[in-house]
Amino acid sequence: MAVTMRQMLEAGVHFGHQTRFWNPKMAPYIFGHRNKIHIINLEKTVVMYNEALNVVRKMAANKGTVLFVATKRQAREIIKEEATRCGCPYVDYRWLGGMLTNFKTVQQSIKRLHDLETMMQDGTMEKVSKKEGLMFQRELEKLDRSLGGIKNMNGLPSAIFVIDVGYQKGAIVEAQKLGIPVIGVVDTNHTPLGVDYVIPGNDDSSQAIRLYARGMADAVLEGREQALNEVVAQVAGEAA
């Protein structure tokens, strides 16, 4: 479902950063300024955001995966919640170097995480010494914090969705190297360079972050539903 300009206004998407911190490359997306705060042109944002949603819908319909990335404090819980709702992988704690470019090595750590989870569930932990059990528990917590959101990601994602492009430079550079499209919320103090699908908007307000993330999750679910409906229609047509 498309997001409207009114919804964006209510979420404060149009509020950029202080004018003295601006990045001139964001000039095409700035409407003006008020009280030394840049105002983002929502006429452009609403079109670009809905274009990004269409891209995600098509990816999801073709069994693609979108990796949600947001590690700043006010975005973590929202990203985790919305990515989980649509069954997508996410990074909400810290971007580890090589998460994409060295994914084979990361998969070894993910396997270790799965092994430790199995040990916890099948009672193996109860058979080791208290000291060993504590070591395993700490290792499990550390791995889950860093990799828990991508533990079911079996391969590289079709795209990454980033809330704050300044915070997530490492993720964007890795995606670029591998030719993975980047969908990113870009505030007035950052550069849109390196972002394939730019969403000019406030990247600090939790209301705005929820709007972006909810829309992305909905687009994933809609794309999958569309693919399912097409299969059902095809089967029904063949049966007729």
C-alpha positions in Angstrom: 0.0 0.0 0.0 1.4 3.4 -1.0 2.4 5.9 1.8 0.8 9.4 1.5 2.4 12.8 2.1 0.0 13.4 5.0 1.4 10.3 6.8 4.9 11.6 6.2 4.1 15.0 7.5 2.5 13.5 10.7 5.6 11.4 11.2 8.0 14.4 10.8 9.7 13.0 7.7 10.2 16.5 6.4 12.5 17.7 9.3 16.1 17.6 8.3 19.2 18.6 10.3 20.5 22.1 11.2 21.4 24.1 8.1 25.1 24.4 9.1 25.5 20.6 9.0 24.0 20.1 5.6 25.5 18.1 2.7 25.2 20.1 -0.6 24.6 16.8 -2.5 21.2 16.8 -0.8 20.2 20.2 -2.3 17.9 18.7 -4.9 15.7 17.2 -2.1 15.5 20.3 0.1 12.5 22.5 0.0 13.9 25.3 2.2 14.7 26.0 5.9 12.9 27.1 9.0 14.5 28.2 12.3 17.9 27.1 10.9 16.5 23.6 10.2 16.4 22.2 6.6 12.9 21.2 5.4 12.9 18.2 3.1 10.7 18.3 0.0 8.1 15.7 0.6 6.7 15.9 -2.9 10.0 14.2 -4.0 10.3 11.9 -0.9 6.8 10.4 -1.3 7.5 9.5 -5.0 11.0 8.1 -4.3 9.8 6.1 -1.2 6.9 4.5 -3.1 9.2 3.7 -6.0 11.5 1.9 -3.4 8.4 0.0 -2.1 7.6 -1.2 -5.6 11.1 -2.5 -6.1 10.9 -4.4 -2.8 7.4 -5.8 -3.8 8.9 -7.2 -7.0 11.9 -8.6 -5.2 9.7 -10.4 -2.7 7.4 -11.7 -5.4 10.5 -13.3 -7.0 11.6 -14.9 -3.7 14.1 -12.2 -3.0 15.4 -11.2 0.5 15.8 -7.7 1.9 18.3 -7.2 4.7 17.1 -4.5 7.2 20.0 -2.6 8.7 19.8 0.0 11.5 22.1 0.0 14.5 21.4 3.4 16.0 19.6 3.4 19.4 16.3 4.8 18.3 15.9 2.5 15.3 17.1 -0.9 16.7 13.8 -2.2 18.2 11.7 -0.9 15.3 13.9 -2.5 12.7 14.0 -5.8 14.6 10.2 -5.8 15.0 9.3 -5.0 11.4 11.9 -7.3 9.9 10.7 -10.1 12.1 7.1 -9.4 11.1 7.8 -9.9 7.4 10.3 -12.8 7.9 13.4 -10.8 6.7 16.9 -10.8 8.2 18.2 -7.8 10.1 21.2 -6.2 11.7 20.3 -4.2 14.8 23.4 -4.3 17.0 26.6 -3.6 15.1 27.7 -4.1 11.4 30.5 -6.6 11.5 33.1 -6.0 8.7 32.7 -8.7 6.1 29.0 -9.5 6.8 28.4 -9.5 3.1 31.8 -9.6 1.4 33.1 -12.4 3.6 29.7 -14.2 4.1 31.2 -17.7 3.9 33.2 -17.0 7.1 30.2 -15.4 8.7 28.2 -18.6 7.9 30.7 -20.5 10.1 29.9 -18.3 13.0 26.1 -18.7 12.3 26.6 -22.5 12.3 28.3 -22.2 15.7 25.3 -20.1 16.9 22.9 -22.8 15.8 25.0 -25.5 17.4 25.0 -23.7 20.7 21.2 -23.1 20.5 20.8 -26.9 19.9 23.0 -27.6 23.0 20.8 -25.4 25.1 17.6 -27.1 23.9 18.7 -30.7 24.0 20.1 -30.7 27.5 23.8 -30.9 26.4 24.6 -27.8 28.5 23.5 -29.6 31.7 26.1 -32.3 31.1 29.1 -29.9 31.1 30.8 -28.3 34.1 29.5 -25.1 35.5 32.5 -23.2 34.2 32.1 -24.6 30.7 28.4 -24.0 30.7 29.0 -20.3 31.6 31.5 -20.0 28.8 29.1 -21.5 26.3 26.3 -19.2 27.6 28.5 -16.1 27.1 29.5 -17.2 23.6 25.9 -17.8 22.7 24.8 -14.4 23.9 27.6 -12.7 22.1 26.9 -14.5 18.8 23.1 -14.0 19.1 23.6 -10.3 19.7 25.8 -9.9 16.6 24.3 -12.5 14.3 20.9 -13.4 15.7 19.1 -11.3 13.1 20.8 -13.0 10.1 21.0 -16.6 11.5 18.3 -17.8 9.0 19.8 -15.9 6.0 21.1 -18.7 3.8 22.7 -16.5 1.1 23.4 -12.9 0.2 20.4 -10.6 0.2 18.7 -9.2 -3.0 18.9 -5.7 -1.4 19.7 -4.0 1.8 17.4 -1.4 3.4 19.3 1.1 5.6 17.9 3.7 7.9 20.9 6.0 8.5 23.4 6.0 5.6 26.0 7.8 7.7 25.9 5.2 10.5 26.0 2.3 8.1 28.8 3.3 5.7 30.4 -0.2 6.0 27.2 -2.0 5.0 26.8 0.3 1.9 30.4 -0.1 0.8 30.1 -3.9 1.0 26.8 -4.0 -0.9 28.3 -1.8 -3.6 31.3 -4.1 -4.0 28.9 -7.1 -4.6 26.4 -5.2 -6.7 23.6 -5.5 -4.1 21.1 -2.6 -4.5 21.0 -0.2 -1.5 17.7 1.3 -0.4 18.5 4.1 2.1 16.9 6.9 4.1 19.2 9.9 3.6 18.9 12.9 5.9 20.2 16.4 4.9 23.6 15.9 6.6 24.6 12.9 4.5 25.4 12.1 0.9 23.1 10.1 -1.3 26.1 8.8 -3.3 26.3 5.0 -3.2 22.5 4.6 -2.5 20.6 3.1 -5.4 17.1 4.0 -4.1 17.3 7.2 -2.1 14.6 8.1 0.4 15.2 11.7 1.4 14.0 12.0 5.0 14.4 12.4 8.7 16.5 9.5 10.1 16.3 10.4 13.8 12.5 10.5 14.6 11.2 7.1 15.8 7.9 7.9 14.2 9.5 8.5 10.8 11.7 5.4 11.2 8.6 3.3 12.0 6.9 4.6 8.9 9.8 3.6 6.7 10.3 0.2 8.2 6.6 -0.6 8.4 6.1 0.3 4.7 9.1 -1.9 3.7 7.8 -4.9 5.8 4.3 -4.4 4.2 5.8 -4.3 0.7 7.7 -7.6 1.4 4.5 -9.3 2.6 2.4 -7.9 -0.3 5.0 -9.1 -2.8 4.9 -12.7 -1.4 1.1 -12.7 -1.3 1.0 -11.5 -4.9 3.3 -14.4 -5.9 1.2 -16.9 -4.0 -2.0 -15.6 -5.6 -0.5 -15.9 -9.1 0.4 -19.6 -8.3 -3.1 -20.3 -7.0 -4.6 -18.7 -10.1 -2.3 -20.7 -12.4 -3.2 -24.0 -10.6 -6.9 -23.1 -10.8 -6.6 -22.3 -14.5 -4.9 -25.6 -15.2 -7.6 -27.5 -13.3 -10.4 -25.8 -15.2 
